[in-house]
């Protein structure tokens, strides 16, 4: 009870660890929680994790990665968190089902997608979803996963892709399910070392393959499309923003998106997540929130914060953190920041929300 009442991060971590150990012990003894107890545990975990610091979420993800009793909603939220937090969950959690993994492929960043492609024992459905996305880095991770259930047609598509993506060639040459015919096709795209490896593994006819390579070179010199070397894709800003928006939506749907979350994500230097969370809490258009933080009027941000229940005393910290992460914006200097406190007047949150929408539209 003392830990539950405390707001200190260390106490919150001790409380989470204690609950995890209790659930692990019950599971080990063959005593799964009753349905009504499981519902209560789900609620407790969601409440504590939403308010937890990054380091705590990282250690919790490690603890829950192999748990069969973990709340599915919590596992899905951790899987959408920063990649260092999400990685053990994506790699090992038995709670994640095919539909969860396919949804992550759509919603999460490229880093998350690569981790999904590395997950052991991927099903045909998930593999097909990865192939459909056609991301070079994700396909390379899939080709390097010998336990993934890749169909013969899927392997053919990867071999076709290897003509343009150099990184695919080596894992495909070693893939346990590569067929003789596909090995001959791959042979035309690879360098001498991999050609020797393919020849030894599949007993390829050296003279036949040399003639095929020579014919391919003649075609290239005659004007046929040449092989292009693509670099592995980097994580794109739009991928990350989609992930941030999806995470906020999940928290809101679970009833766990609260004003205190805004300060926590700013301290973790996650400005896009702050913007999406503020927009969701206030039911604002994300473009309005972005306009406010990019303006020279900090009172716009103050009105938005007032509308979602942020206390006047907390706003200076929020403004300082936003300016640090946003190139000094919202501008206006110290005097404008001081005047912004007037946005926290003696009026209801809905009045502040209405004033914010009107003011940002006129800005």
N, C-alpha and C positions, 0 to 999 in steps of 0.2 A: 504494500500500500504506500509505503514511503517513496519507493522508486516511482510509482505511478503518479504521485503528486508532484514529483520534482520535474522541473523544466530543463535541468542540466543535461547536455548531450551525453556525458559519461553515464549518468543514471539511466537515461533512455536506452543506451546501448546495453547496460546490465540487465534492464528489464526485458529487452528483446532477446538477449542471449538466454536468459532464464526460461522464457516461454519456449524458445526453440529446443532447448535441452529437455524440457518437460515433454514436449510433443515427440521428440526423438525417442525418449525412454518409453513412452506409452506404445509407440509403434513397434519398437524392438520387442516389447513384451506381448505383442499381439493384442493390444487394447486400443483400437482406433477410437477417436472421439465420437460421441453420439452426435447426430445431426444438429441438435440445438446448440451443443457445445462448439461444433465446428463453425457454425454461423457466428457465434460470439468471438471465436478466435480470429476468423476472417476480419471482422470489424476492428478488433484490437490491432492486428498487424497493419491494416490499411491506415489507421489513424496514426500509429507510431512511425511508420515508414515515410509517410508524406512529410512529416515534420523533421525527419532524421537528416543529419549532416551527410555529406558525400562519403566520408570515410566509413561511417556506420553502414550506409547502404552497400558499400563495396564489400565489407565483411559479412553482412547479412546475405548477400547474393552468393558468396562462397559457401555459407552454412546451409542455404536452402537449395543449392544446385542439384543435390541428389535426393532431396526429401520427396517422398511419395504422398505426404499429407499436406503439403504446402497449399495455401489458397490459390486457385487458378488466377483470380483477378490480380493478386499481388505478383505472381510469377510473370504475368503478361506485362505489368507495369515495369518491373525490373528489367525485363527483356527489351523494353523500349528506352531504358535509361542510357546514360553515357556508355560507350562501348566497353570501357574497363569494368563497369558494373555489370553490364549485360552479358559479357563474354561467357562466364561459367554457366549462367542460366541457359543461354542458347546452346552451349555445347553439351550440357548434361541433363537438364531438367526433364524428368519423365512426365511432368505435368503438361509440357508443351505438346500439343497434338498437331496433326498435319495442317488443319485449318488455321491454327495459331501461327505456324511457321510461314504459311503462304501469305497471311495478312502482314506479317513482319516484312516479308519481301517487298510488299507494296508500300508500307508506311515508313520503314526505317531507312537509315543511311546505308551507303555502300559498304561501310565497315561492318555493319550488322549483317548485311546480305552475304558478305564473305564468310562470316562466322557460321551462318546457316548452312552454306555450301560445304563447310568442313565438318558439320555435325555427323556423328557416326550413324550408320544404318538409315540413311534418308530413303523415304519411300518414293515410288514412281511418281506419285502426284506432286510431291515437292520438287523432285528433279525436273519434271516437266515445267513447273512454274519458273524454275531457275533458267532453264533453256529458253523459255519464252521471253524473259527479260533481256537476254542477249548482252549482258555486261561482261566485258572481257575479263576483268579481275575476278568476278564471281564464277565465271565459267572455268577459269584456271584453278580456282579453289575446288570446284566440283571435280575436275579431271584429276586432281591430286588426292581425292577421297576414294580409296579402294573399296569402301564398304557401301557407298551410295548405289542404289539400284537404278543404274542407267541402262535403258533399253538399247538393243542394237541400233535402232534408228537414232536414238540420242547420241550414241557414240559416233555414228556417221556424221551427225551435225557438228559435233566437236572437232572431228578430223577435218571437215570442210572449213571450219572457222580457223583451224591451225595454219592454213595457208596465209592468213593475214596477221595472226596473233602468235608471235614467237614464243611467249611464255607457255602456251598450251602444248607445245611440241614434246618437251621432255616428259611431263607427267603422262601424256597419252602414250608415248613409246613404252612406258613402264606399266601401263594400266593392265590389270589382270584379265580383263574381258575384251581386250583388243583382238580382233579376228585377223586371219591371214590376209583377207582382201583389204581390210582397212589399213593393215600394216603396209601393204604395197602402195596404197594411196598416200599414206603419211610419209612414206619414204621420199616422195617427190618434193616435200616441203622442208626437210630437215637437213642439217649439216652432216659432215663426214662421220663424226663420232656417233651420232644417233643412227645413221645409216648402217654403220657396222654393228651396232647393238640390235637393230631390227633384223638385219641379215642373220645374225647368230641365233636370235630367239626364234625366228619363224623359218629358218633355212630358205631364205629367199634366193632366187636365181640371180646371181651377181650380174651376169651378162644381160639378162632380160631387164633388170632394173637400171643398169647403166644406159641401155638403149632408151628406156623410158625417160630418164633424166635428160639425155641428149635431145630427144624429141621435144620435151618441154622447153628446153633452152632455145631451140630453133623457133618454136611458136612465139616465145617472148620477143626474140629479135625481129620476128616478122610483124610485130605489132599487137600481139595478144596482150591482155592486161597483165601487168607485172605484179609481183607479190609486194604488198606494202607491209611495213613493220609498224604496228601500233603500240603506243605506250600504254601501260596500265592506267586506267582512269583514276583520277583523284576524287576525294569526297567533295561533292558539290554543295554549294550553299543551299540550293533549293532542296536537296535531299535532306539536309540537316533540319531545315525549317519544317518540312513535312513531318519529320519525326517529332519535333518539338510540339507542333500543333496536335498531333495524334496523342501524345502523352498527356497534354493538358485536357484534351477531350475525355480521355479515359479516367483521369482523376475526377473531373467534374461529374461524369456519369456515375462514378462510385461514391459521390458525395464527400470526396476527400480534398477538394480544391478550396483552400481557405486563404484569407489575407496574409497570414504569416508565411505562406509559401513564397510570396513575392520577395520578401527580404532574404529568404534562404537562397533562392536561385541567383539573386544578385551577388551575394557573398561568394557563390561558386562561379561567378563571372560568366553567367549564362544569360546574356541580355535578350536574345530571341525568345527564350522560354519565359522570361519576365513579361515581355510584351504580349505574348499569346495568353499567358495566365491572367494578366490585367484585363485584356480585352474580353476574355471569357467570364471573369468574375463580374465585370460591369456590364456585360452584354453590349460591348462597344464593337464597332467595326475595327479590325486590326489596322486599317489605314488611318483611322482617327488617332489611334494610340501612337502609331509611328510619327504622324504629323506633330503630335504634341511633344514627343521626346526630341524631335529634330528642330523644334522652334527656338525662338529666343524668349519664350514666355514660360518660365517654370510653373507659373500658376495653373497652366493647363494640366500638367502632370499632377499637380496638387489636387485639382478638382477630381481627376480620375481616381486618385488614391483615396480621397475623402468619400467618393461614391461607393467604394468597395469595402469601407470600414477600416482603413489604415488610420492609426492615431496620429494626431498633429506632432507629437514628440518623436515619432519614428520617421516622419517625412524627410527631415534634413539628411539622415543617413541614406535613405533611398535616393534622394537627389544627388548626393555626392557619388554614390556608386554608379548611378546611371551616367553621370557626366564622365566618370573615369572610363567607362566602357564604350562611350558614344562620342569620343572626340571632343569633350567639353560641352556637349549639348544635353539638355536645353540650356541656351546661353542666358545672358542677362546679368551675369556676375553675382556678387554677394548681396547687393541691394535687392535685386529681383528675387533672389532666393528668400530673403527676409520677408518681402511683401507677399510671397506665395503662401505664407502661413495663414493669410486671410481667407484662403479657400476652405479652411477648416472652420467655418462659421457655425453658429447655432442653428443649423438647418438639417433636414432629414437627408439620408443618402440619395433618395430619388431626386431631390431638388439639385444636389450636387451633380448627379449624372446628367440631368437635363441641361444644367448650366455648362457642363463639359462639352456636350454635343453641340450646343449652340456656339460656344466660344471657339471650338476647334474648327467648325465649319466656316466661321467668319475670319479665321486667322489666315 
